[in-house]
Amino acid sequence: MHHFFVDPQFISATAVTFPPDQAHQLRAVLRMSVGDAVIVLDNAGQAYDVTLTRVEKRQVLGEITAQYAASGEPATHLTLYQALLKRDNFEWALQKGAEIGVSRFVPLITTRTVITAVTTNKHDRWQRILTEAAEQCRRGRIPELAAPMPLAVAAAACTAAAALVPWEEATGRTIADALAGRPRSVALFIGPEGGFTAVELADHLTAGRITAVTLGPRILRAETAAIVAATLALQACGDLT
Protein backbone atom coordinates (compact mmCIF):
# COMPACT_ATOMS: atom_id res chain seq x y z
CA MET A 1 0.00 0.00 0.00
CA HIS A 2 1.26 3.49 -0.82
CA HIS A 3 2.38 5.75 2.04
CA PHE A 4 2.21 9.56 2.00
CA PHE A 5 3.44 12.15 4.48
CA VAL A 6 0.79 14.86 4.63
CA ASP A 7 1.04 18.12 6.57
CA PRO A 8 -1.33 17.99 9.59
CA GLN A 9 -3.11 21.12 8.31
CA PHE A 10 -4.64 18.93 5.57
CA ILE A 11 -5.85 16.28 8.05
CA SER A 12 -9.11 16.65 9.95
CA ALA A 13 -10.77 14.29 12.39
CA THR A 14 -12.43 12.33 9.59
CA ALA A 15 -10.83 13.27 6.27
CA VAL A 16 -7.67 14.15 4.37
CA THR A 17 -7.41 16.76 1.64
CA PHE A 18 -4.28 15.97 -0.35
CA PRO A 19 -2.19 19.00 -1.35
CA PRO A 20 -1.84 19.67 -5.11
CA ASP A 21 1.45 17.86 -5.71
CA GLN A 22 0.26 14.69 -3.98
CA ALA A 23 -3.16 14.94 -5.62
CA HIS A 24 -1.39 14.98 -9.00
CA GLN A 25 0.71 11.97 -8.02
CA LEU A 26 -2.32 10.00 -6.87
CA ARG A 27 -4.42 10.77 -9.93
CA ALA A 28 -2.00 11.14 -12.83
CA VAL A 29 1.03 9.08 -11.79
CA LEU A 30 -0.40 6.24 -9.69
CA ARG A 31 -3.73 6.25 -11.53
CA MET A 32 -5.66 5.77 -8.31
CA SER A 33 -9.42 6.08 -8.16
CA VAL A 34 -12.32 6.36 -5.72
CA GLY A 35 -12.31 3.42 -3.33
CA ASP A 36 -8.56 2.89 -3.39
CA ALA A 37 -6.79 2.85 0.00
CA VAL A 38 -3.57 4.57 1.10
CA ILE A 39 -1.78 5.20 4.39
CA VAL A 40 -1.24 8.80 5.45
CA LEU A 41 1.39 9.84 7.99
CA ASP A 42 1.42 13.20 9.77
CA ASN A 43 5.16 13.18 10.63
CA ALA A 44 4.20 13.56 14.28
CA GLY A 45 3.82 9.90 15.13
CA GLN A 46 0.33 9.12 13.82
CA ALA A 47 -0.73 7.02 10.83
CA TYR A 48 -4.14 6.94 9.14
CA ASP A 49 -5.84 4.41 6.91
CA VAL A 50 -7.51 6.48 4.19
CA THR A 51 -10.01 5.49 1.49
CA LEU A 52 -10.17 7.88 -1.47
CA THR A 53 -13.62 9.43 -1.86
CA ARG A 54 -12.98 12.01 -4.60
CA VAL A 55 -10.33 11.89 -7.31
CA GLU A 56 -10.54 14.89 -9.62
CA LYS A 57 -8.09 16.92 -11.65
CA ARG A 58 -7.81 19.66 -9.05
CA GLN A 59 -8.72 17.81 -5.88
CA VAL A 60 -8.26 14.45 -4.17
CA LEU A 61 -10.07 13.72 -0.90
CA GLY A 62 -10.02 10.71 1.38
CA GLU A 63 -11.97 9.39 4.35
CA ILE A 64 -10.06 8.32 7.46
CA THR A 65 -11.11 4.81 8.43
CA ALA A 66 -8.54 4.18 11.18
CA GLN A 67 -5.91 6.05 13.19
CA TYR A 68 -2.99 4.49 15.06
CA ALA A 69 0.60 5.05 16.15
CA ALA A 70 3.01 5.02 13.22
CA SER A 71 5.63 2.29 13.21
CA GLY A 72 8.99 1.95 11.47
CA GLU A 73 11.04 4.29 13.66
CA PRO A 74 14.12 3.02 15.52
CA ALA A 75 14.31 3.56 19.26
CA THR A 76 17.83 4.95 18.78
CA HIS A 77 18.11 8.54 17.57
CA LEU A 78 20.99 8.35 15.08
CA THR A 79 22.51 11.55 13.70
CA LEU A 80 24.72 11.22 10.65
CA TYR A 81 27.23 14.06 10.35
CA GLN A 82 28.16 13.53 6.71
CA ALA A 83 30.75 15.69 4.96
CA LEU A 84 29.42 17.11 1.70
CA LEU A 85 30.23 14.87 -1.25
CA LYS A 86 29.76 14.99 -4.98
CA ARG A 87 26.06 15.29 -5.80
CA ASP A 88 25.19 11.68 -6.63
CA ASN A 89 27.23 10.25 -3.77
CA PHE A 90 25.76 12.59 -1.17
CA GLU A 91 22.21 12.03 -2.34
CA TRP A 92 22.77 8.27 -2.30
CA ALA A 93 23.95 8.50 1.31
CA LEU A 94 20.84 10.52 2.22
CA GLN A 95 18.49 8.07 0.54
CA LYS A 96 20.02 4.89 1.94
CA GLY A 97 20.58 6.41 5.36
CA ALA A 98 16.90 7.34 5.55
CA GLU A 99 15.91 3.83 4.53
CA ILE A 100 18.11 2.27 7.22
CA GLY A 101 16.84 4.49 10.03
CA VAL A 102 19.00 7.62 10.39
CA SER A 103 16.96 10.20 12.31
CA ARG A 104 18.91 13.35 11.47
CA PHE A 105 21.39 14.40 8.82
CA VAL A 106 23.92 17.19 9.28
CA PRO A 107 25.95 18.09 6.16
CA LEU A 108 29.51 18.97 7.13
CA ILE A 109 31.92 21.46 5.62
CA THR A 110 35.48 20.19 6.12
CA THR A 111 38.97 21.00 4.88
CA ARG A 112 38.71 18.60 1.96
CA THR A 113 35.08 19.30 1.11
CA VAL A 114 34.84 20.28 -2.54
CA ILE A 115 31.30 21.68 -2.28
CA THR A 116 30.93 24.38 0.37
CA ALA A 117 27.76 26.22 -0.72
CA VAL A 118 24.28 24.72 -0.81
CA THR A 119 21.46 26.52 -2.62
CA THR A 120 17.86 26.56 -1.46
CA ASN A 121 16.92 24.43 -4.47
CA LYS A 122 19.50 21.80 -3.55
CA HIS A 123 18.37 21.73 0.07
CA ASP A 124 14.76 21.31 -1.08
CA ARG A 125 15.82 18.47 -3.38
CA TRP A 126 17.54 16.72 -0.47
CA GLN A 127 14.39 17.09 1.61
CA ARG A 128 12.32 15.48 -1.15
CA ILE A 129 14.79 12.59 -1.33
CA LEU A 130 14.43 12.02 2.42
CA THR A 131 10.64 12.23 2.26
CA GLU A 132 10.36 9.77 -0.63
CA ALA A 133 12.79 7.36 1.03
CA ALA A 134 10.85 7.51 4.32
CA GLU A 135 7.58 6.84 2.48
CA GLN A 136 9.06 3.98 0.48
CA CYS A 137 10.46 2.14 3.49
CA ARG A 138 7.41 2.83 5.70
CA ARG A 139 8.98 5.02 8.33
CA GLY A 140 6.84 6.94 10.77
CA ARG A 141 8.77 10.20 10.49
CA ILE A 142 10.79 12.05 7.88
CA PRO A 143 14.45 12.37 8.95
CA GLU A 144 15.51 15.88 9.91
CA LEU A 145 17.89 17.75 7.61
CA ALA A 146 20.07 20.46 9.11
CA ALA A 147 21.78 23.27 7.24
CA PRO A 148 25.43 22.60 6.35
CA MET A 149 27.86 23.58 9.09
CA PRO A 150 31.63 23.58 9.67
CA LEU A 151 33.04 20.48 11.35
CA ALA A 152 34.25 22.46 14.36
CA VAL A 153 30.77 23.84 15.00
CA ALA A 154 29.12 20.44 14.58
CA ALA A 155 31.57 18.65 16.86
CA ALA A 156 31.20 21.28 19.59
CA ALA A 157 27.39 21.21 19.41
CA CYS A 158 27.01 17.42 19.37
CA THR A 159 25.09 16.21 22.43
CA ALA A 160 24.61 12.53 21.56
CA ALA A 161 25.21 10.02 24.35
CA ALA A 162 27.78 8.32 22.11
CA ALA A 163 29.68 10.04 19.29
CA LEU A 164 31.89 8.03 16.93
CA VAL A 165 34.18 8.66 13.99
CA PRO A 166 35.20 5.71 11.78
CA TRP A 167 38.92 6.09 11.06
CA GLU A 168 41.22 3.89 9.02
CA GLU A 169 43.99 4.23 11.62
CA ALA A 170 41.77 3.06 14.48
CA THR A 171 42.44 -0.47 15.63
CA GLY A 172 40.62 -2.88 17.91
CA ARG A 173 37.61 -0.81 18.98
CA THR A 174 34.57 -1.47 16.80
CA ILE A 175 31.19 0.24 16.68
CA ALA A 176 29.71 -2.74 18.54
CA ASP A 177 32.32 -2.27 21.30
CA ALA A 178 31.64 1.45 21.57
CA LEU A 179 27.85 0.98 21.71
CA ALA A 180 27.73 -2.06 23.98
CA GLY A 181 25.62 -0.09 26.46
CA ARG A 182 22.97 0.57 23.78
CA PRO A 183 22.72 4.36 24.16
CA ARG A 184 19.50 5.94 22.93
CA SER A 185 21.28 8.70 20.97
CA VAL A 186 24.28 8.14 18.68
CA ALA A 187 26.25 10.42 16.38
CA LEU A 188 28.45 9.31 13.49
CA PHE A 189 30.99 11.61 11.84
CA ILE A 190 31.89 10.66 8.26
CA GLY A 191 34.50 12.55 6.26
CA PRO A 192 34.60 13.64 2.60
CA GLU A 193 36.12 11.78 -0.34
CA GLY A 194 39.65 12.45 0.92
CA GLY A 195 38.81 11.81 4.55
CA PHE A 196 39.28 14.06 7.56
CA THR A 197 42.70 15.69 7.85
CA ALA A 198 45.05 14.84 10.72
CA VAL A 199 44.44 18.31 12.15
CA GLU A 200 40.65 17.86 12.06
CA LEU A 201 40.93 14.52 13.78
CA ALA A 202 43.28 15.86 16.43
CA ASP A 203 41.50 19.16 17.07
CA HIS A 204 37.81 18.30 16.74
CA LEU A 205 37.32 14.55 16.80
CA THR A 206 39.64 12.04 18.44
CA ALA A 207 41.00 14.54 20.97
CA GLY A 208 37.54 15.29 22.36
CA ARG A 209 34.60 13.17 23.44
CA ILE A 210 34.22 11.62 19.98
CA THR A 211 35.57 8.06 19.88
CA ALA A 212 37.51 6.67 16.91
CA VAL A 213 36.34 3.24 15.74
CA THR A 214 37.32 0.83 13.00
CA LEU A 215 35.13 -0.43 10.17
CA GLY A 216 37.52 -3.26 9.39
CA PRO A 217 40.64 -3.79 7.30
CA ARG A 218 39.29 -2.34 4.03
CA ILE A 219 39.19 1.35 3.11
CA LEU A 220 35.64 2.34 2.15
CA ARG A 221 34.37 5.19 0.04
CA ALA A 222 32.82 7.98 2.11
CA GLU A 223 29.24 7.20 1.12
CA THR A 224 29.80 3.48 1.70
CA ALA A 225 31.33 4.14 5.11
CA ALA A 226 28.27 6.20 6.06
CA ILE A 227 25.82 3.39 5.33
CA VAL A 228 28.00 0.63 6.81
CA ALA A 229 28.57 2.65 10.00
CA ALA A 230 24.88 3.56 10.35
CA THR A 231 23.85 -0.06 9.87
CA LEU A 232 26.37 -1.32 12.43
CA ALA A 233 25.33 1.37 14.93
CA LEU A 234 21.63 0.52 14.70
CA GLN A 235 22.43 -3.18 14.86
CA ALA A 236 24.55 -2.68 17.97
CA CYS A 237 21.69 -0.75 19.62
CA GLY A 238 19.19 -3.48 18.80
CA ASP A 239 17.24 -1.56 16.15
CA LEU A 240 17.70 -3.96 13.23
CA THR A 241 16.41 -7.10 14.91
C-alpha positions in Angstrom: 0.0 0.0 0.0 1.3 3.5 -0.8 2.4 5.7 2.0 2.2 9.6 2.0 3.4 12.1 4.5 0.8 14.9 4.6 1.0 18.1 6.6 -1.3 18.0 9.6 -3.1 21.1 8.3 -4.6 18.9 5.6 -5.8 16.3 8.0 -9.1 16.7 10.0 -10.8 14.3 12.4 -12.4 12.3 9.6 -10.8 13.3 6.3 -7.7 14.1 4.4 -7.4 16.8 1.6 -4.3 16.0 -0.4 -2.2 19.0 -1.3 -1.8 19.7 -5.1 1.5 17.9 -5.7 0.3 14.7 -4.0 -3.2 14.9 -5.6 -1.4 15.0 -9.0 0.7 12.0 -8.0 -2.3 10.0 -6.9 -4.4 10.8 -9.9 -2.0 11.1 -12.8 1.0 9.1 -11.8 -0.4 6.2 -9.7 -3.7 6.3 -11.5 -5.7 5.8 -8.3 -9.4 6.1 -8.2 -12.3 6.4 -5.7 -12.3 3.4 -3.3 -8.6 2.9 -3.4 -6.8 2.9 0.0 -3.6 4.6 1.1 -1.8 5.2 4.4 -1.2 8.8 5.4 1.4 9.8 8.0 1.4 13.2 9.8 5.2 13.2 10.6 4.2 13.6 14.3 3.8 9.9 15.1 0.3 9.1 13.8 -0.7 7.0 10.8 -4.1 6.9 9.1 -5.8 4.4 6.9 -7.5 6.5 4.2 -10.0 5.5 1.5 -10.2 7.9 -1.5 -13.6 9.4 -1.9 -13.0 12.0 -4.6 -10.3 11.9 -7.3 -10.5 14.9 -9.6 -8.1 16.9 -11.7 -7.8 19.7 -9.1 -8.7 17.8 -5.9 -8.3 14.4 -4.2 -10.1 13.7 -0.9 -10.0 10.7 1.4 -12.0 9.4 4.3 -10.1 8.3 7.5 -11.1 4.8 8.4 -8.5 4.2 11.2 -5.9 6.1 13.2 -3.0 4.5 15.1 0.6 5.1 16.1 3.0 5.0 13.2 5.6 2.3 13.2 9.0 2.0 11.5 11.0 4.3 13.7 14.1 3.0 15.5 14.3 3.6 19.3 17.8 5.0 18.8 18.1 8.5 17.6 21.0 8.4 15.1 22.5 11.6 13.7 24.7 11.2 10.6 27.2 14.1 10.4 28.2 13.5 6.7 30.7 15.7 5.0 29.4 17.1 1.7 30.2 14.9 -1.2 29.8 15.0 -5.0 26.1 15.3 -5.8 25.2 11.7 -6.6 27.2 10.2 -3.8 25.8 12.6 -1.2 22.2 12.0 -2.3 22.8 8.3 -2.3 24.0 8.5 1.3 20.8 10.5 2.2 18.5 8.1 0.5 20.0 4.9 1.9 20.6 6.4 5.4 16.9 7.3 5.5 15.9 3.8 4.5 18.1 2.3 7.2 16.8 4.5 10.0 19.0 7.6 10.4 17.0 10.2 12.3 18.9 13.3 11.5 21.4 14.4 8.8 23.9 17.2 9.3 25.9 18.1 6.2 29.5 19.0 7.1 31.9 21.5 5.6 35.5 20.2 6.1 39.0 21.0 4.9 38.7 18.6 2.0 35.1 19.3 1.1 34.8 20.3 -2.5 31.3 21.7 -2.3 30.9 24.4 0.4 27.8 26.2 -0.7 24.3 24.7 -0.8 21.5 26.5 -2.6 17.9 26.6 -1.5 16.9 24.4 -4.5 19.5 21.8 -3.6 18.4 21.7 0.1 14.8 21.3 -1.1 15.8 18.5 -3.4 17.5 16.7 -0.5 14.4 17.1 1.6 12.3 15.5 -1.1 14.8 12.6 -1.3 14.4 12.0 2.4 10.6 12.2 2.3 10.4 9.8 -0.6 12.8 7.4 1.0 10.9 7.5 4.3 7.6 6.8 2.5 9.1 4.0 0.5 10.5 2.1 3.5 7.4 2.8 5.7 9.0 5.0 8.3 6.8 6.9 10.8 8.8 10.2 10.5 10.8 12.1 7.9 14.5 12.4 8.9 15.5 15.9 9.9 17.9 17.8 7.6 20.1 20.5 9.1 21.8 23.3 7.2 25.4 22.6 6.3 27.9 23.6 9.1 31.6 23.6 9.7 33.0 20.5 11.3 34.3 22.5 14.4 30.8 23.8 15.0 29.1 20.4 14.6 31.6 18.7 16.9 31.2 21.3 19.6 27.4 21.2 19.4 27.0 17.4 19.4 25.1 16.2 22.4 24.6 12.5 21.6 25.2 10.0 24.3 27.8 8.3 22.1 29.7 10.0 19.3 31.9 8.0 16.9 34.2 8.7 14.0 35.2 5.7 11.8 38.9 6.1 11.1 41.2 3.9 9.0 44.0 4.2 11.6 41.8 3.1 14.5 42.4 -0.5 15.6 40.6 -2.9 17.9 37.6 -0.8 19.0 34.6 -1.5 16.8 31.2 0.2 16.7 29.7 -2.7 18.5 32.3 -2.3 21.3 31.6 1.5 21.6 27.9 1.0 21.7 27.7 -2.1 24.0 25.6 -0.1 26.5 23.0 0.6 23.8 22.7 4.4 24.2 19.5 5.9 22.9 21.3 8.7 21.0 24.3 8.1 18.7 26.2 10.4 16.4 28.5 9.3 13.5 31.0 11.6 11.8 31.9 10.7 8.3 34.5 12.5 6.3 34.6 13.6 2.6 36.1 11.8 -0.3 39.6 12.4 0.9 38.8 11.8 4.6 39.3 14.1 7.6 42.7 15.7 7.8 45.0 14.8 10.7 44.4 18.3 12.2 40.7 17.9 12.1 40.9 14.5 13.8 43.3 15.9 16.4 41.5 19.2 17.1 37.8 18.3 16.7 37.3 14.5 16.8 39.6 12.0 18.4 41.0 14.5 21.0 37.5 15.3 22.4 34.6 13.2 23.4 34.2 11.6 20.0 35.6 8.1 19.9 37.5 6.7 16.9 36.3 3.2 15.7 37.3 0.8 13.0 35.1 -0.4 10.2 37.5 -3.3 9.4 40.6 -3.8 7.3 39.3 -2.3 4.0 39.2 1.4 3.1 35.6 2.3 2.1 34.4 5.2 0.0 32.8 8.0 2.1 29.2 7.2 1.1 29.8 3.5 1.7 31.3 4.1 5.1 28.3 6.2 6.1 25.8 3.4 5.3 28.0 0.6 6.8 28.6 2.6 10.0 24.9 3.6 10.3 23.8 -0.1 9.9 26.4 -1.3 12.4 25.3 1.4 14.9 21.6 0.5 14.7 22.4 -3.2 14.9 24.6 -2.7 18.0 21.7 -0.8 19.6 19.2 -3.5 18.8 17.2 -1.6 16.2 17.7 -4.0 13.2 16.4 -7.1 14.9 
